[in-house]
Amino acid sequence: MSGVRRSLWFWRAGAVLFALFAIALIATVILRDRAATLRAAEERMASMARLLVSHAEAVLEDASKVLVAIEPLLLQWDFEDPMQGREIRDRLRQLLPGSPQIVAAWVLDGKGINKLDTWTFPAKPIDASRRPYFRAHMEGASDPVIIGDATPGSVTGEERFTFSRTLRDPDGTLRGVMVVATYTGYFEKLYTEVANWDRARAGIYVEGVPYEFSSLARLRTVVRASPDYIFGISEVRKKSMHGGAIVNDGRDVRVAGWRTSEKYPALYAVISQPLNVTLGDWLRQSLLFGGASLTALAGLLGLAVIGAHRAAAREAERVREMLAREVHHRVKNSLQIVAGLLSMRAKSATASEAKTALVDGARQVEAIANVHELMQVSVQLDRIDLNALLEGLCASLGKSADKMVSFSGCGQLMMDPSRASSVAIVVNEVVTNAMKHMRETVTLTCEHEGVDILLTVRDDGPGMPPDFDPLKTGRFGLATANRLCRFLEGGLSWETSPSGTIFLARVRQEASAT
């Protein structure tokens, strides 16, 4: 009997030890999953913050180019000569369309009185001496001053943030302030696409200014970031230019990812989500896993569940890392951000029509993005070389499909960037269509005929049936190309034969005077 009791004691002791071991193992796995969930969320938000910083840097670089271009003219102006003032204003208005993000610019004298702006001429003598950007310059802030403004603009009534530089006399006296404004609504549309998870918060901030002026642009939410939240982000940013952390936000606790601009060290982006929302799925999964494991302590089923859960956690971590790297490599400038988002949506689409539409949209946005990429290195902010744009577009289309797409241009052909964007979309659609029917090669030829530009796309496919109208097939691409050709005061036509099809797109180089 003593042997039975001893055996029972050993079994009970073994069961208790096994239960303690299993509970400890379950707790370890759950806590590790919690850490992995937080780490993945922080990495995802830090990666998204990089997108926002890159986007903001592109906008500020455009603003800086405008001010650099106009500064020599302002230094020669006495703020009184109306003819010279009108010439400077006209030049300023020519520069603004080169960047779709910049909406207005103006110049203040040393007292903060508006002397020149892009709205009216002569400019209304608005007193901006109490505006935060002017006060910052008066207090000796270094150029450039990037700052938000809780008070809407005096002219438009829109919320905006400003990028400004000083004009100084040789003796260092403040002569005036040059200002460029960007409406925050332009950024909110992007942030809605990027931070699309539950109760997300996203924004661009600037350090070193009072709290009420620190927010440049943000995702519109019911509750704004508190001073405690901004202070918490500032503290963790001292340790690293990018990363993730758990930050207090008044009564709330949030998981945040941030990125500091390398070009403008005071500028940073933050994306966050409440901690309880971030851990919601983890909490539900942990309760299910713990309950299932505790009911299977006597057998190998508990170990199998733990192993499966650990494998799922590793796979989820790997997938999250892949997605973060995919998003990270798609960042280049503001338009490529949009193209990247469309591509990511296309990958997750289940309906073929939706997937095709998203892929076509991504190609169109990439075509426009090539325009802005060339504009960054162009000598003229308001002109672009169409031949260089089309040559790069053909190379990109051919490389992406592993097919031969050749280009023949007619030398340098300067064009308005907005019209060049439309031409790029036309070529993108027609060449993409030709690549579907080619045997060996597709050829694009660009010719200059008087005031028109003639684009010829040839493929060596089997041709189209007689009386076949490609515009009546219901395909969106060629219909879009045809409408754009008409918008550009031209048209789209085609010729077909057994040896291939030729599409002819004629557009006007410059818009006709209205």
Phi, psi and omega in degrees: 000323179296326178294321178296316179296319179297320179294318178297322180297317178296319178296317180295317178298318179296320180295320179295315179298318179296319179296316179297318179297316181295318179297316179298319180294317178298316180298320179297315180296316182296316179294323178293322176295323177298315178297320180294321178297315179295317181297318179295320178296318179296317179295320179297316182287326176294322177294318177295324178298328177296322176301315182294319179295317179299320178297314180295321179298320179297319178295315182292326176295320176297318179298318180297320179298321179297314182292322178296322181291328186265344186300315181300325179291321181291327179294338180266358184259140181268009180070009183235320184298112185292323181295314179294322178298319179294320178298318179294318179298317179300319179296320180296319179292330176291327183284326186298319180297346177293343177228116182290345182280329184277127187250339183198158176211151179206168182229130177252152173276185184294347178260000179088017179266133181293125181247338184201136176208173182270003181271303185224161173219129357291156183289147175289135183283064181287137179272109181252019185294339180266358179292146186298325182292321180290319178297324179297318178294320180296331180273004174093019179295147180283149175284147350276158174261118177248119189206147175274176182210117181290340180265128180300164181299147183292330184268310187266338185074012181265149173287142182203169166233163189235153173235118188222154176225158180267154167249123184234147174287165180306330181275005178092357180292138178293119182260327181182178180225129176263133187228137173237135184243143174233127180288138182291338179300331178297323182280327184300325179297317178294316183296328177297325179283321185285308183262077187253018177265175189296131176053038179285155174224131182219145180187164174250131183231164177229139183265157175090011178232162177304153184307317184294345179249003187282335182273120177272310179205145183207161172292127184291117179230165182293317182252126180275157178301134182277164175301324178299320180295313180297320178295318179298317177296319179300322181293314182288334178292340177294337182271332184201151179285340179208156180156197180220157182195165173262124188233138176283140178227072184070242178275353184254155173237130187234149171266123188234148171235137184228162176212129178262138179291135175282330181281324181232089189303336179281349184265135177209156178245144179225134172234136184213168178208145178305143182300319182293330177287318179300321183266008182300308179296319179300318181297315179296317180295321182293320178296316179295315181295315180297317179297317180294321182291320181293332178278354182238030182294332186278352184224182182283352180297322178299317178296322179295319179297318179298314180298318179296319180295319179295319178296319178296321179296318178295320180293319178298320178296319179295318179295317179298323179293320178298315180297319179297319179293322180298314178296319183300318183282348181272356183280129170214305176209184190299317182288325178290336173298313179297317179298320179296319179295319178296320179296319179295320177296323180297322180295329183266356181287144179259325179282132183296323180295318178295319179298316180296318180297319180292320178295316177299319178298320179297320178296320180295317180293323177297323178297317178292324180299326177299327178297312183290331176294318177291326181296332181294333181251003181283144178292321180260129181285340185250011180222154180216146179278110183295321181298318178295321178297312183290325178297315178295322180295317179297317179298319181293317180296317180295317181295318183295330182256000182056047179228163182272115175235109182259157183225138176230116183255189183231040181083191181292130182225096185280143187208156175296134184302323181293321177288324178297325177299316179294319178299319180299322178293318178302310181297319179303315182290316184290317180293318178300319177295317181296326181295336179287338186243000185287158170262305183236321187211154171238136183239131175248128178240133179244122181232149180254116181237094180065240179268000184251161172241129181250120179251123183242122178247120181243137170235163181252034180280191183282357182083178181252154178297157177300146179061018178274130180248107183295341181281348182255017180275351183087003178282138185286325189298303182294327176296320176297316179299320180295317180294322179293322177299318178293321177299326179271020175063040178219216181190169180238127178225174183206157175226145182223151178204168179300341181267002178145179181237143179238125173254131180244118178246119180247129179225156177277132182296317179237148179293140179290148179292135181260000000 
